[in-house]
């Protein structure tokens, strides 16, 4: 089977699987191009309330398929950046579920997700210095926002791999799970995500990502939605809330 991105939607969670096992799930040019298209489709699906990105088998993603860099490295990097930015802009919560290697372009994709859960034994690396590639400014800023400038420089200057435990300490990942427990924890946590207020999540995502001009917009959305009243009533009545607001679909 050709390298590809596979996806499924179950219980309001879209799972996107990077599938290229012959090369440790390295991303081909075709896969980079297809990711923004797939994300746009899933963002417009009202049944989707959260998204999980993972790799097939025991590897998340070993980066870009190096054979794609033989032609135009600039073009290949542009494809990766567009895919990364599309993932960062996805309007609903995103979580990277990481096993094995998360390297190069794989780290770009993981960093573009809102959250990262990893299995013990996972390895992380940002490796452009091994190839003489200038890491994109937007990707560098995103990495710095997660781990701080010192750890970002360590990763970028050296290209060395770090273990999941160090990734957790530096803020590159949010949770590290024992071997065999990652899938269960991701399923458990995404059930929590889809039960919560999409209004809260969407506003929080914008604010956390640095948007500073939408306070009035979100205040208006909150007033019109009735979600706050529903949340308070559900709490007092000791029942699950039935939030009405959902991420608007385009078109």
C-alpha positions as CSV (number, residue, x, y, z in Angstrom):
1,X,0.0,0.0,0.0
2,X,1.2,3.5,-0.8
3,X,2.3,5.9,2.0
4,X,-0.8,7.8,3.1
5,X,-2.7,9.4,5.8
6,X,-5.6,7.3,7.1
7,X,-8.4,8.6,9.2
8,X,-11.5,7.5,11.1
9,X,-14.1,9.3,13.2
10,X,-15.4,7.5,16.3
11,X,-17.4,8.9,19.2
12,X,-16.7,12.5,18.0
13,X,-12.9,12.0,17.8
14,X,-11.1,12.1,14.5
15,X,-8.0,9.9,14.4
16,X,-5.4,10.7,11.7
17,X,-2.8,8.0,11.2
18,X,0.5,8.6,9.5
19,X,1.1,5.4,7.5
20,X,4.5,4.8,5.9
21,X,5.9,1.9,7.9
22,X,8.7,1.1,5.4
23,X,10.3,4.4,6.4
24,X,9.2,4.7,10.0
25,X,6.2,6.8,8.9
26,X,8.3,9.4,7.1
27,X,6.1,12.0,5.4
28,X,6.2,12.1,1.6
29,X,5.4,15.2,-0.5
30,X,2.0,13.7,-1.3
31,X,1.3,13.2,2.4
32,X,2.3,16.7,3.3
33,X,0.0,18.0,0.6
34,X,-2.9,15.9,1.7
35,X,-2.8,16.9,5.4
36,X,-4.2,20.4,5.0
37,X,-7.0,19.1,2.7
38,X,-7.9,16.4,5.2
39,X,-7.8,18.8,8.2
40,X,-10.2,21.2,6.4
41,X,-12.6,18.4,5.8
42,X,-12.5,17.3,9.4
43,X,-12.8,20.8,10.7
44,X,-16.0,21.2,8.8
45,X,-17.5,18.0,10.1
46,X,-19.8,18.9,13.0
47,X,-19.5,15.3,14.3
48,X,-15.8,15.9,15.0
49,X,-15.1,17.6,18.4
50,X,-11.4,16.6,18.8
51,X,-8.6,15.2,16.7
52,X,-5.8,12.7,17.5
53,X,-2.7,12.5,15.3
54,X,-0.6,9.3,15.6
55,X,1.6,7.0,13.6
56,X,1.0,3.4,12.5
57,X,2.6,0.8,14.7
58,X,5.4,1.7,17.0
59,X,6.6,4.9,15.4
60,X,5.0,8.4,15.3
61,X,6.9,10.0,12.4
62,X,10.6,9.9,11.5
63,X,10.2,13.3,9.7
64,X,10.2,14.0,6.0
65,X,11.1,11.3,3.5
66,X,14.7,12.4,2.7
67,X,14.3,11.3,-0.9
68,X,11.9,14.2,-1.3
69,X,14.7,16.7,-0.5
70,X,16.8,15.7,-3.6
71,X,14.8,17.9,-5.9
72,X,13.9,21.2,-4.2
73,X,14.6,21.3,-0.4
74,X,12.8,24.7,-0.3
75,X,9.7,23.3,-1.8
76,X,9.7,20.3,0.5
77,X,10.1,22.6,3.5
78,X,7.3,24.8,2.3
79,X,5.0,21.8,2.1
80,X,5.9,20.8,5.7
81,X,5.3,24.3,7.0
82,X,1.9,24.6,5.3
83,X,0.8,21.2,6.8
84,X,2.1,22.3,10.2
85,X,0.3,25.6,10.1
86,X,-2.9,23.9,9.0
87,X,-2.7,21.6,12.0
88,X,-2.0,24.5,14.4
89,X,-5.0,26.3,13.0
90,X,-7.4,23.4,13.4
91,X,-10.3,24.9,15.4
92,X,-10.9,22.0,17.8
93,X,-8.6,20.4,20.3
94,X,-5.7,18.3,18.9
95,X,-3.6,15.7,20.6
96,X,-0.5,13.9,19.3
97,X,-0.2,10.3,20.5
98,X,3.4,9.5,20.2
99,X,5.2,6.1,20.2
100,X,8.8,5.5,19.1
101,X,10.5,8.2,17.0
102,X,9.1,11.7,16.7
103,X,11.9,13.4,14.7
104,X,12.3,16.3,12.3
105,X,9.0,16.9,10.5
106,X,7.4,14.6,13.0
107,X,8.4,16.9,15.8
108,X,7.0,19.8,13.7
109,X,3.6,18.1,13.5
110,X,3.6,17.1,17.2
111,X,4.5,20.7,18.3
112,X,1.6,22.0,16.1
113,X,-0.9,20.0,18.1
114,X,-2.4,21.4,21.3
115,X,-1.3,18.5,23.5
116,X,1.3,15.7,23.2
117,X,1.0,12.4,25.1
118,X,3.9,10.0,24.7
119,X,4.7,6.4,25.5
120,X,7.8,5.5,27.5
121,X,10.6,4.8,25.1
122,X,9.6,7.6,22.7
123,X,12.5,9.6,21.3
124,X,12.3,13.3,20.1
125,X,14.6,15.2,17.9
126,X,14.7,18.4,15.8
127,X,17.3,17.5,13.2
128,X,17.8,20.2,10.5
129,X,21.4,20.7,11.6
130,X,22.2,17.2,10.4
131,X,21.2,18.2,6.9
132,X,22.2,21.8,6.7
133,X,18.6,23.0,6.6
134,X,17.5,26.3,8.1
135,X,14.6,25.5,10.4
136,X,11.6,27.7,9.6
137,X,11.0,30.8,11.7
138,X,7.4,29.9,12.5
139,X,8.4,26.3,13.6
140,X,11.3,27.7,15.7
141,X,9.0,30.1,17.5
142,X,6.5,27.3,18.1
143,X,9.2,25.1,19.6
144,X,10.5,28.0,21.8
145,X,7.0,28.6,23.1
146,X,6.8,25.0,24.3
147,X,10.3,24.4,25.7
148,X,11.9,27.8,26.1
149,X,14.9,29.2,24.2
150,X,17.6,27.2,25.9
151,X,16.1,23.7,25.2
152,X,15.1,24.8,21.7
153,X,18.7,25.8,21.0
154,X,19.9,22.5,22.5
155,X,17.6,20.6,20.1
156,X,18.3,22.7,17.0
157,X,22.0,23.2,17.5
158,X,22.8,19.5,18.1
159,X,20.1,17.5,16.4
160,X,20.4,15.0,19.3
161,X,17.5,12.9,20.3
162,X,16.0,13.2,23.8
163,X,14.0,10.6,25.7
164,X,10.3,11.0,26.7
165,X,11.2,11.8,30.4
166,X,13.3,14.8,29.4
167,X,10.7,15.9,26.9
168,X,8.2,15.9,29.8
169,X,10.5,17.9,32.0
170,X,11.1,20.5,29.3
171,X,7.4,20.9,28.3
172,X,7.7,19.2,24.9
173,X,5.2,16.6,26.0
174,X,2.3,16.8,28.5
175,X,2.1,13.2,29.8
176,X,4.3,10.1,29.5
177,X,2.5,6.7,29.8
178,X,3.9,3.2,30.5
179,X,4.3,0.9,27.5
180,X,0.9,-0.3,26.4
181,X,-1.1,2.4,28.2
182,X,-1.0,5.2,25.7
183,X,-4.1,4.2,23.7
184,X,-6.2,3.7,26.8
185,X,-5.2,7.1,28.2
186,X,-5.8,9.0,24.9
187,X,-9.2,7.4,24.6
188,X,-10.0,8.4,28.2
189,X,-8.8,11.9,27.8
190,X,-10.5,12.6,24.5
191,X,-13.8,11.4,26.1
192,X,-13.2,14.2,28.6
193,X,-12.5,16.7,25.8
194,X,-15.6,16.0,23.8
195,X,-17.8,16.3,26.9
196,X,-16.6,19.9,27.6
197,X,-17.7,23.2,26.2
198,X,-16.6,23.8,22.6
199,X,-17.1,27.5,23.3
200,X,-14.6,27.5,26.1
201,X,-12.1,25.4,24.1
202,X,-12.3,27.5,21.0
203,X,-11.8,30.7,22.8
204,X,-9.1,29.3,25.0
205,X,-7.2,28.0,22.0
206,X,-7.2,31.4,20.3
207,X,-6.1,33.2,23.5
208,X,-3.4,30.7,24.3
209,X,-2.1,31.0,20.8
210,X,-1.7,34.7,21.2
211,X,-4.8,36.2,19.7
212,X,-5.5,39.5,21.5
213,X,-8.3,41.2,19.5
214,X,-11.3,38.8,20.1
215,X,-12.4,39.4,23.7
216,X,-15.6,41.1,22.6
217,X,-16.3,38.5,19.9
218,X,-16.1,35.6,22.5
219,X,-18.1,37.5,25.1
220,X,-20.8,37.9,22.5
221,X,-20.6,34.3,21.6
222,X,-21.0,33.3,25.2
223,X,-24.0,35.5,25.7
224,X,-25.8,34.3,22.6
225,X,-25.0,30.6,23.2
226,X,-26.6,30.1,26.6
227,X,-23.8,27.7,27.4
228,X,-22.9,29.4,30.7
229,X,-26.4,29.2,32.0
230,X,-26.6,25.5,30.9
231,X,-23.2,24.7,32.5
232,X,-24.3,26.3,35.8
233,X,-27.7,24.6,35.8
234,X,-26.1,21.2,35.0
235,X,-23.7,21.6,37.9
236,X,-26.4,22.5,40.3
237,X,-28.6,19.6,39.1
238,X,-25.7,17.2,39.1
239,X,-26.1,16.1,35.5
240,X,-24.0,16.3,32.4
241,X,-24.4,19.7,30.6
242,X,-25.8,19.9,27.1
243,X,-23.8,22.6,25.5
244,X,-25.3,24.1,22.4
245,X,-22.4,26.1,20.9
246,X,-20.3,24.4,18.2
247,X,-17.5,25.5,16.0
248,X,-19.0,27.2,12.9
249,X,-18.6,25.3,9.6
250,X,-17.4,27.2,6.6
251,X,-19.3,27.3,3.3
